[in-house]
Amino acid sequence: MIGNLSNSFHEVNVRLKLDEFKVKEADGVFLLTPDIICREAASLLVNLHGLDLRGISKKELARLLGKGQGCVHVIDLVSDCAQILDTLNPQV
């Protein structure tokens, strides 16, 4: 699964490799960011490994991805991917 954001200040891509609904690999490419916090957020994506993204709250994703010290756009992209997975096959 790939999520991306592109605007005047950002070019951010997040890639999630899944096995069923669990994250096997997670990485990101940050081509354009306004500050170093966003670029450093790429290293936090490893915290998603082994996680079943169905039904996970955005608050929990934020905790795993650095909260206020992370990049809100990375959190949003991963949350959007999780919501898509939820619609495909909600956790019972």
Secondary structure by P-SEA (a helix, b strand, c coil): ccccccccccbbbbbbbbccccccbbbbbbcccccccccccccccccccccccccccaaaaaaaaccccccaaaaaaaaaaaaaaaaacccc
